[in-house]
Amino acid sequence: MELRLAARLTPLGIPLSFYDPTLLLVHHILFLIPLFSYYPILFFSYILQYKLSAYLDRKKRQEEATRPETQAQDLPQSDESDVEETPTSDEESSDDEDSGGETEESGVDPAEEERRREEEWERAFTRRELVFHDHWRKEYRKRLERHEPRFATPGFWKMAEDVMKIHYLITHGAEKWMCEAEWIQLRSEQLIRLPANKLCESDGDIKPTDRPLIPFSPDIYITVEQTQKVFSQQAMQPSVSVTKPQKLPSDWSTQLGDLDIPLSDAIHEEWELSLGIDVRALVFAAMHTFGFNPSHPAPRLSSLTSGGYNEIFVATFAREPDGYDGLQVVIRIPAKNDRLLGRMEANVALMTYAKYCRGLPVPKVITWCDGTKEDGNPIGAPYIMMEHLDMTKRWRVLWDTYTPNWEFWYRMMDITSGGHASLARPLPFDGLGSLYFSSSVGDHKQGHQRETVEELQKAETYRLDPLFWVG
């Protein structure tokens, strides 16, 4: 009975002549080996399949990238019949009626002919994109060399393309918009009969088409410089230092008294507690920046937006007693998990250096403070006050509504190349680290006087300290 049971239990079905537990265990192990080896084999087969599909996709993309150059030669050459004037719609309809019988007799499928024509246009469009890309790349490099001669060096240009993402800027900018706008217009004007190889010429510079594109309204495009000019013309100018943290007087609450603070609906008591800030102290800091006493109407505080690292508010000062349509100041407060001592100064020093020493159109910092209530900051959180540049709405309208012309893109290349050239110039520092103000070393004493532009343009105003991640 035991021998029969052992034979029945052997996984490989081999009868045993005697009951040996060791041999029975070996048989069970032999049975389990294929089971455990199935999953690794399946896993490696999935990896092999993924590698193979990735290789095929990469090979397909390489073939598509080289197809415009090789297939451009296969495009039908233009002859006298191809360059004839485009017939009107009435002539086309009459030609279709006359040639309808011939098409059916010759066996040419109209759908197949339309598909072949669309493929021809797609190949021509791809080739045209390559021409556009090469053109804008050369034009952008010319402008960079005009600003900074070092861009003429091949090694420096290669580094600039990799670091500054110039390739991405050009590829997803001018060539896409201009090529597609030109293409849509050509198609809409029924220029299907124009030979596709006429649109693939790469010799010489690209010239604007004789048919003007959709006009671009210059009134919508307001540059940052123009917006900053409007800001500088305001009667209110900050009077506190920008190289030192703002320090409110100890009796700020007594000075503010029972002044009514206008707040938006988004700002309430629970919201204040979640951020750990004192809204009244924040409003007093905004008034203190411009030298206002409590007899002046308090600015209206509203929440603009929030992100993973910062809460953004806007303080709108009253131009008239009953209307809050005056100067707007942006107040940036980091989240609770991102309030490290020294980060605000690194942010402000970098923005100030980029504006005054590199000429980049960044918002002007009005005042700032580092630390929390434990560090003597009555607001309870670090903050930066800066000028408000409302560019988002204008650019959204511009992007969705207008098609820029050639002069627009040349103007954009002038602006962006100037910024890239400014960033590529050598720095007056010997070392590696984060940027700080030289005057804010040690005890962070309060500054009572605003620095002049000439002082902020000096390299001695800034210093390098241990590297600090600026968010």
Secondary structure per residue as TSV (DSSP state, phi and psi in degrees):
chain	resnum	aa	ss	phi	psi
A	1	M	-	360.0	-43.0
A	2	E	H	-66.9	-37.4
A	3	L	H	-67.6	-39.7
A	4	R	H	-64.3	-40.4
A	5	L	H	-66.6	-38.5
A	6	A	H	-65.8	-39.7
A	7	A	H	-66.0	-36.8
A	8	R	H	-69.9	-29.9
A	9	L	H	-86.4	-11.8
A	10	T	-	-65.4	126.8
A	11	P	T	-67.0	-29.7
A	12	L	T	-90.9	3.4
A	13	G	-	73.4	20.6
A	14	I	-	-95.0	119.1
A	15	P	-	-67.7	144.5
A	16	L	-	-99.9	139.7
A	17	S	S	-80.8	-19.2
A	18	F	S	-151.2	161.6
A	19	Y	-	-84.9	99.8
A	20	D	-	-118.4	107.6
A	21	P	H	-59.4	-36.4
A	22	T	H	-64.1	-46.2
A	23	L	H	-64.9	-34.9
A	24	L	H	-64.8	-40.0
A	25	L	H	-63.8	-39.3
A	26	V	H	-62.9	-40.1
A	27	H	H	-64.3	-40.1
A	28	H	H	-65.4	-38.8
A	29	I	H	-64.2	-42.7
A	30	L	H	-61.3	-30.7
A	31	F	H	-73.7	-34.1
A	32	L	H	-83.1	-18.8
A	33	I	H	-58.5	-47.9
A	34	P	H	-62.0	-33.4
A	35	L	H	-65.0	-44.6
A	36	F	H	-75.0	-26.2
A	37	S	H	-81.6	-12.0
A	38	Y	H	-66.3	-45.1
A	39	Y	H	-68.7	-42.4
A	40	P	H	-60.4	-39.8
A	41	I	H	-63.3	-42.2
A	42	L	H	-63.5	-40.6
A	43	F	H	-62.3	-47.5
A	44	F	H	-68.5	-29.9
A	45	S	H	-66.2	-37.5
A	46	Y	H	-64.3	-42.0
A	47	I	H	-62.1	-43.7
A	48	L	H	-62.8	-41.5
A	49	Q	H	-64.1	-40.8
A	50	Y	H	-64.3	-45.0
A	51	K	H	-61.3	-41.7
A	52	L	H	-65.2	-44.8
A	53	S	H	-65.1	-38.4
A	54	A	H	-64.1	-39.3
A	55	Y	H	-64.9	-42.5
A	56	L	H	-65.2	-41.0
A	57	D	H	-63.5	-43.0
A	58	R	H	-63.5	-40.1
A	59	K	H	-66.8	-36.5
A	60	K	H	-66.4	-40.9
A	61	R	H	-64.9	-38.4
A	62	Q	H	-64.2	-39.3
A	63	E	H	-66.2	-39.3
A	64	E	H	-67.2	-33.1
A	65	A	H	-69.1	-34.2
A	66	T	H	-91.1	-6.2
A	67	R	H	-65.6	-42.2
A	68	P	H	-58.6	-36.9
A	69	E	H	-71.0	-38.1
A	70	T	H	-81.6	-34.8
A	71	Q	H	-86.0	-14.3
A	72	A	G	-61.7	-29.1
A	73	Q	G	-73.5	-22.4
A	74	D	G	-83.6	-7.8
A	75	L	S	-66.8	148.3
A	76	P	-	-63.6	130.2
A	77	Q	-	-73.0	146.5
A	78	S	-	-79.1	139.9
A	79	D	-	-130.2	-171.6
A	80	E	T	-62.6	-34.4
A	81	S	T	-70.8	-26.8
A	82	D	T	-76.0	-34.0
A	83	V	T	-96.4	15.9
A	84	E	S	-66.5	160.3
A	85	E	-	-61.4	144.8
A	86	T	-	-69.5	122.9
A	87	P	-	-70.9	158.4
A	88	T	-	-73.6	171.6
A	89	S	H	-64.4	-35.4
A	90	D	H	-65.2	-41.6
A	91	E	H	-66.8	-36.8
A	92	E	H	-64.0	-42.1
A	93	S	H	-64.6	-40.0
A	94	S	H	-67.8	-38.2
A	95	D	H	-64.5	-37.7
A	96	D	H	-65.3	-39.2
A	97	E	H	-65.5	-40.3
A	98	D	H	-71.5	-34.6
A	99	S	H	-94.8	3.5
A	100	G	H	-60.9	-46.1
A	101	G	H	-65.0	-38.2
A	102	E	H	-64.7	-37.3
A	103	T	H	-65.1	-42.1
A	104	E	H	-66.9	-38.8
A	105	E	H	-68.3	-36.3
A	106	S	H	-75.9	-13.9
A	107	G	T	82.5	13.6
A	108	V	-	-82.2	123.7
A	109	D	-	-79.0	123.4
A	110	P	H	-59.3	-38.1
A	111	A	H	-65.2	-39.8
A	112	E	H	-66.2	-37.8
A	113	E	H	-65.4	-40.3
A	114	E	H	-66.2	-39.5
A	115	R	H	-64.6	-42.0
A	116	R	H	-63.3	-38.4
A	117	R	H	-67.4	-39.3
A	118	E	H	-65.1	-40.7
A	119	E	H	-62.9	-38.3
A	120	E	H	-62.4	-41.8
A	121	W	H	-68.7	-36.1
A	122	E	H	-63.6	-42.3
A	123	R	H	-63.9	-41.4
A	124	A	H	-65.3	-38.1
A	125	F	H	-66.0	-40.1
A	126	T	H	-63.0	-43.7
A	127	R	H	-63.7	-38.2
A	128	R	H	-65.3	-37.1
A	129	E	H	-62.1	-40.1
A	130	L	H	-63.9	-38.9
A	131	V	H	-65.6	-43.0
A	132	F	H	-61.1	-43.7
A	133	H	H	-62.1	-45.6
A	134	D	H	-62.9	-38.4
A	135	H	H	-65.1	-49.8
A	136	W	H	-67.6	-32.4
A	137	R	H	-64.1	-44.5
A	138	K	H	-65.7	-41.9
A	139	E	H	-64.9	-39.0
A	140	Y	H	-68.4	-38.5
A	141	R	H	-67.0	-36.3
A	142	K	H	-58.8	-42.8
A	143	R	H	-70.0	-36.4
A	144	L	H	-65.4	-41.2
A	145	E	H	-66.0	-30.6
A	146	R	H	-67.0	-37.5
A	147	H	H	-79.0	-41.4
A	148	E	-	-139.4	110.0
A	149	P	G	-60.6	-20.7
A	150	R	G	-65.2	-18.5
A	151	F	G	-69.1	-14.5
A	152	A	G	-72.1	-18.5
A	153	T	S	-74.7	127.7
A	154	P	H	-57.5	-41.1
A	155	G	H	-65.7	-40.4
A	156	F	H	-68.8	-37.1
A	157	W	H	-65.2	-40.6
A	158	K	H	-63.5	-42.3
A	159	M	H	-63.2	-40.6
A	160	A	H	-65.4	-39.0
A	161	E	H	-63.1	-39.3
A	162	D	H	-74.6	-44.4
A	163	V	H	-78.8	-45.0
A	164	M	H	-87.5	-2.5
A	165	K	-	58.5	38.6
A	166	I	H	-65.6	-35.7
A	167	H	H	-59.7	-44.1
A	168	Y	H	-65.4	-40.2
A	169	L	H	-60.9	-45.0
A	170	I	H	-75.4	-43.1
A	171	T	H	-62.0	-40.5
A	172	H	T	-99.3	15.4
A	173	G	T	-116.8	-99.7
A	174	A	H	-62.9	-46.5
A	175	E	H	-64.5	-35.0
A	176	K	H	-68.5	-50.4
A	177	W	H	-66.3	-49.4
A	178	M	H	-69.2	-41.2
A	179	C	H	-66.6	-44.6
A	180	E	H	-68.5	-39.0
A	181	A	H	-63.6	-42.5
A	182	E	H	-65.1	-40.1
A	183	W	H	-65.4	-45.7
A	184	I	H	-61.0	-38.4
A	185	Q	H	-69.3	-41.7
A	186	L	H	-61.8	-41.3
A	187	R	H	-68.9	-39.6
A	188	S	H	-67.2	-24.2
A	189	E	T	-92.6	15.0
A	190	Q	T	58.3	46.1
A	191	L	-	-97.3	37.4
A	192	I	T	-62.9	-33.1
A	193	R	T	-77.3	-6.8
A	194	L	S	-65.6	129.0
A	195	P	-	-58.7	133.3
A	196	A	G	-65.7	-30.7
A	197	N	G	-69.6	-16.0
A	198	K	G	-68.1	-22.5
A	199	L	G	-93.6	5.2
A	200	C	G	-110.5	13.2
A	201	E	-	-70.3	130.9
A	202	S	-	-113.4	-0.4
A	203	D	S	-81.2	133.5
A	204	G	S	80.8	176.4
A	205	D	-	-78.5	152.6
A	206	I	-	-73.7	131.5
A	207	K	-	-104.9	145.1
A	208	P	-	-60.7	145.1
A	209	T	-	-64.7	151.2
A	210	D	S	-63.2	-28.7
A	211	R	S	-86.6	117.9
A	212	P	-	-64.5	145.2
A	213	L	-	-76.0	-179.6
A	214	I	S	-60.7	128.4
A	215	P	-	-64.6	144.7
A	216	F	-	-103.0	130.9
A	217	S	-	-88.4	115.1
A	218	P	T	-70.8	-12.9
A	219	D	T	-69.1	-27.6
A	220	I	T	-76.6	-33.7
A	221	Y	-	-84.7	103.2
A	222	I	-	-112.5	118.6
A	223	T	-	-72.9	163.5
A	224	V	H	-63.6	-36.4
A	225	E	H	-61.3	-40.2
A	226	Q	H	-65.9	-39.2
A	227	T	H	-66.0	-40.5
A	228	Q	H	-66.7	-31.4
A	229	K	H	-64.9	-40.3
A	230	V	H	-62.7	-40.0
A	231	F	H	-64.7	-42.1
A	232	S	H	-68.2	-19.9
A	233	Q	T	-83.3	-4.7
A	234	Q	S	-67.7	151.2
A	235	A	S	-67.9	-29.4
A	236	M	-	-86.9	126.8
A	237	Q	-	-129.1	137.7
A	238	P	-	-62.7	143.3
A	239	S	-	-114.9	-1.8
A	240	V	S	-97.4	163.8
A	241	S	-	-70.8	148.6
A	242	V	S	-102.9	-15.6
A	243	T	S	-90.3	-5.1
A	244	K	S	-127.7	148.4
A	245	P	-	-67.1	146.8
A	246	Q	-	-70.8	139.6
A	247	K	-	-129.6	116.2
A	248	L	-	-78.5	150.9
A	249	P	-	-64.0	152.1
A	250	S	T	-65.5	-26.2
A	251	D	T	-100.5	34.1
A	252	W	H	-61.3	-38.2
A	253	S	H	-65.3	-37.8
A	254	T	H	-67.7	-39.6
A	255	Q	H	-65.4	-39.4
A	256	L	H	-70.1	-35.0
A	257	G	T	61.9	-136.3
A	258	D	T	-100.8	30.3
A	259	L	-	-61.3	131.1
A	260	D	-	-71.7	128.2
A	261	I	-	-104.7	109.4
A	262	P	-	-74.0	125.1
A	263	L	B	-125.0	152.8
A	264	S	-	-78.9	167.4
A	265	D	T	-65.7	-22.8
A	266	A	T	-74.1	-16.1
A	267	I	-	-103.3	115.7
A	268	H	-	-140.7	180.0
A	269	E	H	-64.9	-44.3
A	270	E	H	-63.2	-37.3
A	271	W	H	-65.3	-40.2
A	272	E	H	-62.3	-42.4
A	273	L	H	-65.9	-36.2
A	274	S	H	-65.9	-32.4
A	275	L	H	-89.6	-19.3
A	276	G	T	71.3	37.6
A	277	I	-	-121.7	159.3
A	278	D	-	-104.8	110.1
A	279	V	H	-65.2	-38.2
A	280	R	H	-64.4	-39.9
A	281	A	H	-66.5	-35.5
A	282	L	H	-65.5	-42.1
A	283	V	H	-65.8	-40.4
A	284	F	H	-63.7	-36.9
A	285	A	H	-64.0	-38.8
A	286	A	H	-65.2	-40.2
A	287	M	H	-69.5	-38.6
A	288	H	H	-64.8	-29.0
A	289	T	H	-62.5	-37.1
A	290	F	T	-101.5	8.4
A	291	G	T	76.2	24.7
A	292	F	-	-85.2	141.7
A	293	N	-	-98.4	169.6
A	294	P	T	-61.3	-11.9
A	295	S	T	-71.2	-19.3
A	296	H	S	-82.5	143.7
A	297	P	-	-58.0	137.9
A	298	A	-	-69.8	146.0
A	299	P	-	-68.3	152.0
A	300	R	E	-85.8	124.6
A	301	L	E	-101.3	127.6
A	302	S	E	-138.4	155.2
A	303	S	E	-89.8	128.4
A	304	L	E	-93.7	-56.0
A	305	T	E	-163.9	174.7
A	306	S	E	-147.8	154.5
A	307	G	-	-137.9	-163.0
A	308	G	S	-73.9	-18.8
A	309	Y	S	-123.1	-21.3
A	310	N	E	-139.9	151.6
A	311	E	E	-108.4	131.9
A	312	I	E	-113.5	128.2
A	313	F	E	-122.6	162.3
A	314	V	E	-128.5	124.8
A	315	A	E	-102.6	115.0
A	316	T	E	-104.5	119.1
A	317	F	-	-84.9	150.8
A	318	A	-	-84.9	126.3
A	319	R	S	-82.5	-33.2
A	320	E	B	-124.4	162.0
A	321	P	T	-57.8	-30.8
A	322	D	T	-109.9	1.7
A	323	G	B	-131.9	128.1
A	324	Y	-	-99.4	76.3
A	325	D	-	-128.7	24.6
A	326	G	S	-93.9	-144.6
A	327	L	-	-67.8	139.1
A	328	Q	E	-111.6	132.8
A	329	V	E	-121.0	130.5
A	330	V	E	-87.9	132.4
A	331	I	E	-117.1	120.9
A	332	R	E	-111.5	119.3
A	333	I	E	-120.6	123.7
A	334	P	E	-71.6	157.5
A	335	A	-	-68.1	165.2
A	336	K	G	-61.1	-34.3
A	337	N	G	-84.5	8.6
A	338	D	G	-132.5	28.2
A	339	R	-	-105.2	78.1
A	340	L	-	-100.6	138.3
A	341	L	T	-66.1	125.8
A	342	G	T	107.0	-17.4
A	343	R	H	-70.5	-39.6
A	344	M	H	-62.9	-42.2
A	345	E	H	-64.6	-39.8
A	346	A	H	-64.3	-39.5
A	347	N	H	-62.1	-50.6
A	348	V	H	-65.9	-42.0
A	349	A	H	-63.0	-40.2
A	350	L	H	-67.2	-43.1
A	351	M	H	-65.0	-41.3
A	352	T	H	-67.2	-41.0
A	353	Y	H	-64.6	-42.9
A	354	A	H	-63.8	-34.1
A	355	K	H	-77.9	-48.7
A	356	Y	H	-94.0	-25.7
A	357	C	T	-104.0	-19.0
A	358	R	S	-116.6	-10.5
A	359	G	-	73.8	18.7
A	360	L	-	-80.2	140.7
A	361	P	-	-79.6	67.9
A	362	V	-	-96.9	157.2
A	363	P	-	-60.7	143.9
A	364	K	-	-79.6	130.4
A	365	V	E	-79.1	129.3
A	366	I	E	-90.2	-50.6
A	367	T	E	-161.4	172.1
A	368	W	E	-160.9	166.0
A	369	C	E	-154.3	139.6
A	370	D	-	-111.4	151.3
A	371	G	S	99.6	175.7
A	372	T	-	-121.1	-164.4
A	373	K	G	-62.7	-33.2
A	374	E	G	-64.0	-24.2
A	375	D	G	-96.2	9.1
A	376	G	T	91.6	15.8
A	377	N	-	-98.1	107.5
A	378	P	T	-66.7	-18.6
A	379	I	T	-69.6	-30.5
A	380	G	S	96.1	-1.9
A	381	A	S	-157.0	151.4
A	382	P	-	-64.4	155.6
A	383	Y	E	-157.1	159.1
A	384	I	E	-131.8	130.0
A	385	M	E	-107.3	128.4
A	386	M	E	-142.3	167.3
A	387	E	E	-69.7	152.3
A	388	H	-	-98.1	120.0
A	389	L	-	-114.6	107.6
A	390	D	-	-88.7	79.0
A	391	M	-	-101.4	-17.3
A	392	T	H	-63.9	-47.2
A	393	K	H	-65.0	-41.2
A	394	R	H	-63.7	-43.1
A	395	W	H	-69.7	-33.3
A	396	R	H	-65.6	-43.0
A	397	V	H	-64.1	-41.8
A	398	L	H	-62.6	-44.4
A	399	W	H	-68.5	-36.5
A	400	D	H	-90.5	-16.4
A	401	T	H	-113.8	-36.0
A	402	Y	-	-115.7	150.6
A	403	T	-	-109.1	110.1
A	404	P	-	-65.5	153.1
A	405	N	-	-93.2	-172.4
A	406	W	H	-65.3	-42.7
A	407	E	H	-61.6	-32.2
A	408	F	H	-61.3	-46.3
A	409	W	H	-70.8	-34.2
A	410	Y	H	-64.3	-39.3
A	411	R	H	-64.9	-41.3
A	412	M	H	-64.3	-37.6
A	413	M	H	-65.6	-36.9
A	414	D	H	-62.0	-42.4
A	415	I	H	-68.9	-50.8
A	416	T	H	-69.3	-35.0
A	417	S	H	-66.7	-35.2
A	418	G	H	-63.6	-39.8
A	419	G	H	-66.4	-42.9
A	420	H	H	-64.5	-40.1
A	421	A	H	-65.5	-36.3
A	422	S	H	-64.1	-40.4
A	423	L	H	-70.9	-23.6
A	424	A	H	-87.4	-9.1
A	425	R	S	-72.0	151.7
A	426	P	-	-62.6	145.4
A	427	L	-	-90.3	147.0
A	428	P	S	-84.4	35.4
A	429	F	-	-126.1	146.6
A	430	D	-	-114.4	91.2
A	431	G	S	150.1	-173.3
A	432	L	-	-131.2	131.8
A	433	G	S	166.5	-172.6
A	434	S	E	-90.4	157.7
A	435	L	E	-93.1	134.3
A	436	Y	E	-136.2	172.1
A	437	F	E	-88.5	138.1
A	438	S	G	-68.0	-31.2
A	439	S	G	-80.4	-2.3
A	440	S	G	-109.3	25.9
A	441	V	S	-79.6	139.2
A	442	G	S	88.6	-116.8
A	443	D	S	-84.9	0.9
A	444	H	-	54.0	59.5
A	445	K	-	-70.9	153.7
A	446	Q	-	-74.8	138.9
A	447	G	-	-101.7	132.8
A	448	H	-	-102.2	-8.4
A	449	Q	S	-130.7	138.6
A	450	R	-	-73.6	136.3
A	451	E	-	-72.3	150.5
A	452	T	-	-80.6	165.9
A	453	V	H	-64.0	-38.0
A	454	E	H	-62.3	-38.4
A	455	E	H	-67.8	-38.2
A	456	L	H	-74.0	-17.0
A	457	Q	T	-86.0	-9.3
A	458	K	S	-81.1	139.3
A	459	A	G	-68.3	-24.0
A	460	E	G	-68.6	-15.9
A	461	T	G	-71.0	-17.9
A	462	Y	E	-119.4	159.7
A	463	R	E	-147.4	159.8
A	464	L	E	-101.2	137.6
A	465	D	E	-134.3	178.8
A	466	P	S	-50.7	145.3
A	467	L	-	-59.3	131.5
A	468	F	-	-131.7	129.9
A	469	W	-	-70.7	120.9
A	470	V	-	-100.4	116.9
A	471	G	-	-106.9	360.0
